[in-house]
Amino acid sequence: TVDGLKIRGFLKFDDEVARVVLSVGWLLVEKGGVLQIGSPQSPIGKYPGVKATIYIKREAINRHPVYGDRFLHGDGGTIEMFGKPLGRTWTLLSRSVAEGARELFLKHSPSDMGWSIGDQVGVATTSRGESTKHRIVDIRPATEELVPIVATRAGAEESHLPAAHAADGNLASLWSSYLGGQEDHWLQM
């Protein structure tokens, strides 16, 4: 733990030691300086349990005269960060999520994206609420819900077919499914 750190030479995080932590009020990599975390041959995350963390403290006792506190900045220097290669770093939800839900259904396969149990993911809000951070505790294939069918009708979405035309008149009974092609298709139950 240090209040402020200027790097004018070379500082490299050990990429084979578990849980390397640097806690600073601010970190400045000046001209000619290099901060290297991981490497192309040995990215952080290549070895189980190896993580590199930089905590920027809430406030520095000795503020930097130009940048203040709470920053990591390269002022003519080089900052190199090499992490576990991922197929994708983000995806979309394939289903809506109720508040308090403990499962997410994703558009892309977590395994194909390179995500693993124990990884942290952020879920960005689409409203004025706050985004949230979660740890992955399990990955498994998505399953389809089975619902009793009262009556069925299928076709392209049309504006003159309101939810009141659902089989039981309940808005929740109007299910939609994307079947590909140029049009959105729906399945009404």
TAGINOR-V179528 format. One record per pair of residues at least 24 apart in sequence whose ideal C-beta (glycine too) atoms are under 10 Angstrom apart, sorted by the first residue. I is the first residue (numbers start at 1). J is the second residue. If there is no record, write none. Layout:
I/J ; I/J
This chain:
1/25 ; 1/55 ; 1/57 ; 2/26 ; 2/27 ; 2/57 ; 2/60 ; 3/57 ; 3/59 ; 3/60 ; 3/61 ; 3/62 ; 3/63 ; 3/69 ; 4/28 ; 4/57 ; 4/60 ; 4/61 ; 4/62 ; 4/63 ; 4/64 ; 4/67 ; 4/69 ; 4/71 ; 5/29 ; 5/35 ; 5/54 ; 5/72 ; 6/30 ; 6/33 ; 6/64 ; 6/75 ; 6/77 ; 7/32 ; 7/33 ; 7/34 ; 7/35 ; 7/74 ; 7/77 ; 7/78 ; 7/79 ; 8/32 ; 8/33 ; 8/34 ; 8/77 ; 9/33 ; 9/34 ; 9/77 ; 10/34 ; 10/35 ; 10/36 ; 10/78 ; 11/35 ; 11/36 ; 11/37 ; 12/36 ; 12/37 ; 12/38 ; 12/39 ; 12/80 ; 13/37 ; 13/38 ; 13/39 ; 13/44 ; 13/50 ; 13/51 ; 13/52 ; 13/53 ; 13/54 ; 13/81 ; 13/82 ; 14/38 ; 14/42 ; 14/44 ; 14/50 ; 14/52 ; 15/39 ; 15/41 ; 15/42 ; 15/43 ; 15/44 ; 15/45 ; 15/46 ; 15/47 ; 15/50 ; 15/52 ; 15/82 ; 16/42 ; 16/44 ; 16/46 ; 16/47 ; 16/50 ; 17/47 ; 17/49 ; 17/50 ; 17/51 ; 17/52 ; 18/47 ; 18/48 ; 18/49 ; 18/50 ; 18/51 ; 19/49 ; 19/50 ; 19/51 ; 19/52 ; 19/53 ; 20/44 ; 20/50 ; 20/51 ; 20/52 ; 20/53 ; 20/54 ; 21/51 ; 21/52 ; 21/53 ; 21/54 ; 21/55 ; 22/52 ; 22/53 ; 22/54 ; 22/55 ; 22/56 ; 22/72 ; 23/53 ; 23/54 ; 23/55 ; 23/56 ; 23/57 ; 24/54 ; 24/55 ; 24/56 ; 24/57 ; 24/60 ; 24/69 ; 24/70 ; 24/71 ; 24/72 ; 25/55 ; 25/56 ; 25/57 ; 25/58 ; 25/59 ; 25/60 ; 25/61 ; 25/62 ; 25/63 ; 25/64 ; 25/68 ; 25/69 ; 25/70 ; 25/71 ; 26/56 ; 26/57 ; 26/59 ; 26/60 ; 26/62 ; 26/63 ; 26/64 ; 26/67 ; 26/68 ; 26/69 ; 26/70 ; 26/71 ; 26/72 ; 26/73 ; 27/54 ; 27/56 ; 27/64 ; 27/71 ; 27/72 ; 27/73 ; 27/74 ; 27/79 ; 28/64 ; 28/66 ; 28/67 ; 28/71 ; 28/72 ; 28/73 ; 28/74 ; 28/75 ; 28/77 ; 29/72 ; 29/73 ; 29/74 ; 29/75 ; 29/76 ; 29/77 ; 29/78 ; 29/79 ; 29/80 ; 30/73 ; 30/74 ; 30/75 ; 30/76 ; 30/77 ; 31/74 ; 31/75 ; 31/76 ; 31/77 ; 31/78 ; 32/76 ; 32/77 ; 32/78 ; 33/74 ; 33/75 ; 33/76 ; 33/77 ; 33/78 ; 33/79 ; 34/74 ; 34/77 ; 34/78 ; 34/79 ; 34/80 ; 35/72 ; 35/74 ; 35/77 ; 35/78 ; 35/79 ; 35/80 ; 35/81 ; 36/78 ; 36/79 ; 36/80 ; 36/81 ; 36/82 ; 37/79 ; 37/80 ; 37/81 ; 37/82 ; 37/83 ; 38/80 ; 38/81 ; 38/82 ; 38/83 ; 38/84 ; 39/80 ; 39/82 ; 40/80 ; 40/82 ; 40/85 ; 41/82 ; 42/82 ; 43/81 ; 43/82 ; 43/83 ; 43/84 ; 43/85 ; 44/81 ; 44/82 ; 44/83 ; 44/84 ; 45/82 ; 45/83 ; 45/84 ; 45/85 ; 45/86 ; 45/114 ; 45/116 ; 45/119 ; 46/82 ; 46/83 ; 46/84 ; 46/85 ; 48/116 ; 48/118 ; 49/118 ; 50/84 ; 51/83 ; 52/81 ; 52/82 ; 52/83 ; 54/81 ; 84/114 ; 84/115 ; 84/116 ; 84/119 ; 85/114 ; 86/112 ; 86/113 ; 86/114 ; 86/115 ; 86/116 ; 86/119 ; 87/111 ; 87/112 ; 87/113 ; 87/114 ; 87/115 ; 88/112 ; 88/113 ; 88/114 ; 88/115 ; 89/113 ; 89/114 ; 89/115 ; 89/121 ; 90/121 ; 90/122 ; 90/124 ; 91/115 ; 91/121 ; 93/123 ; 93/126 ; 94/142 ; 94/178 ; 95/142 ; 95/145 ; 97/123 ; 99/129 ; 102/134 ; 102/137 ; 102/138 ; 103/138 ; 103/140 ; 103/142 ; 104/134 ; 104/136 ; 104/142 ; 105/142 ; 105/143 ; 106/139 ; 106/142 ; 109/139 ; 109/141 ; 109/142 ; 110/136 ; 110/139 ; 110/140 ; 111/139 ; 111/141 ; 115/139 ; 145/175 ; 147/173 ; 147/175 ; 147/189 ; 148/189 ; 149/187 ; 149/189 ; 150/189 ; 151/188 ; 151/189 ; 152/187 ; 152/188 ; 152/189 ; 153/186 ; 153/187 ; 153/188 ; 153/189 ; 154/179 ; 154/185 ; 154/186 ; 154/187 ; 154/188 ; 154/189 ; 155/183 ; 155/185 ; 155/186 ; 155/187 ; 155/188 ; 156/181 ; 156/182 ; 156/183 ; 156/184 ; 156/185 ; 156/186 ; 157/183 ; 157/184 ; 157/185 ; 157/186 ; 158/186 ; 161/186 ; 161/188 ; 163/188
